[in-house]
Amino acid sequence: MSKANYERSARWKAKDSPVPIHKYAFAPDFVFGASTSAYQIEGGVGEETGRGASIWERYFETRPHLDHGAVACDHYNRMEEDVRMMKSMNLKAYRFSISWSRVLPLGKGKVNEQGLEFYSRLVDELLRNGIEPYVTLYHWDLPQALEDEGGWLNRDTAYAFADFAALIAHRLGDRVKYFGTLNEPEVIVAGYIGDGLAPGLSDPNLRVKVAHNLMLAHGLATQALRSINPDFKIGVTLNLVPAEAKDAANPASVNAARRHWLKNYAIYLEAIFKARYPDVVLEEMAATGAVIHPGDMAIISQRIDYLGVNWYLRHVVDENGGIIDMPGAQKTLMGWEIHAPALTRMLVSMNEEYRLPPIFITENGAALDDTFAKGRVRDVGRMAYIHDHLSALESAVAAGVNVAGYFAWSLMDNLEWSLGFKMTFGIVHVDRNTLVRTIKDSGLWFRDMIKFNVRGSRKSGKRR
């Protein structure tokens, strides 16, 4: 970030904020951070980096009218600058993903040392700046070479993923404590059953086969990581969208909402925490020929140390199983309803149904319009959104849920996959012409909120 933008940010004062700086009732070691993903911010896809092609290069080649990630935010070349910016924002943790194809261009076999070194330097830079690294091993960017062999429809991909996890742990595990296996398996599945995400196969019959192979990959990677260091903190991140009945007094609406939740979201919770799939999922498996091998559920359901929850919206379901719009609902640019109390209700309900480990909100944010004025990026709506969701977490904690941290999505405006650069989730603005970073008012509010909430707490980011 340029000196000028540091000076602009210094003129922002918390006392002038329309959203108050609040002391939340979280544990003293509650983690405040921000998240990104490799393909959405890194760029650096040229041959000179040694990176292999991912499914996103193929996806965008067949859709040349769309924005793509060849440059993205150019984080690959601006990493040190970005980490200095994170420090200026008082971030205590940074959740990022590893590009599988940057490290293993073909998904297996020969290692690209240049790619591994990039992530090693990133980890070192974070630790030097007092920021704890949280590594996500897979955030949707499968090497194209593995997709050519069947991708997540191929059971062998789960074993290749475990080998990749072990490689990363051997290289970074002397400095990284927190590892997440998969980010949002439900959305990875969407790339096979629909066209809006890579690989865009548009076949609904693939849903449960892909989901099961992903869960197997999670379990195998967890085993691989734990065999390298039993002290690693290992988790998985699920995209969870609570399904609430349109009419709580109507059994048909309640049952339809429950079925929707079990089929689309609790499928992963049930597998991990109960070693089974819901009946509605088993019915779909039988109908589409998906196979559970002996021992699979034991691999999938082994202990994890934390659960990552990405939360953006709720679904309201009618008696026919349809998702309906609520009259007068406030929505983001994505068309997602803003309704923070549903986050509290979902976490409390999950806590009653499952034996949950500590929960990190690994993503939460909103694509909203920004206003540019006199060198500032004003986004009061995003500021209020984060505050409201932190307050919802505060309520969940009061009800007995163990919430251990919150990561804003996203650190910076990035490539929102096939939707391009117009859907801006960042608490930092990235100029699409110059790539200059400017901390938005929401990011400055987040900075001051962190400072107010972590006074006197232990420093994070220390080497082990």
VENFENRA-V916324 format. One record per helix or strand of 2 or more residues. SS is the DSSP state (A for helix, B for strand). FROM is the first residue (numbers start at 1). LEN is the number of residues. If there is no record, write none. Layout:
ss | from | len
SS | FROM | LEN
SS | FROM | LEN
This chain:
ss | from | len
A | 3 | 8
A | 14 | 3
B | 31 | 5
A | 38 | 4
A | 47 | 3
A | 55 | 7
A | 75 | 14
B | 93 | 5
A | 100 | 4
A | 113 | 16
B | 132 | 7
A | 144 | 4
A | 151 | 3
A | 156 | 17
B | 178 | 6
A | 185 | 9
A | 204 | 25
B | 233 | 7
B | 243 | 3
A | 251 | 14
A | 266 | 9
A | 279 | 10
A | 296 | 5
B | 306 | 5
B | 315 | 3
B | 323 | 2
A | 341 | 13
B | 358 | 6
B | 371 | 3
B | 376 | 3
A | 380 | 19
B | 403 | 7
A | 417 | 3
B | 428 | 3
B | 437 | 3
A | 441 | 13
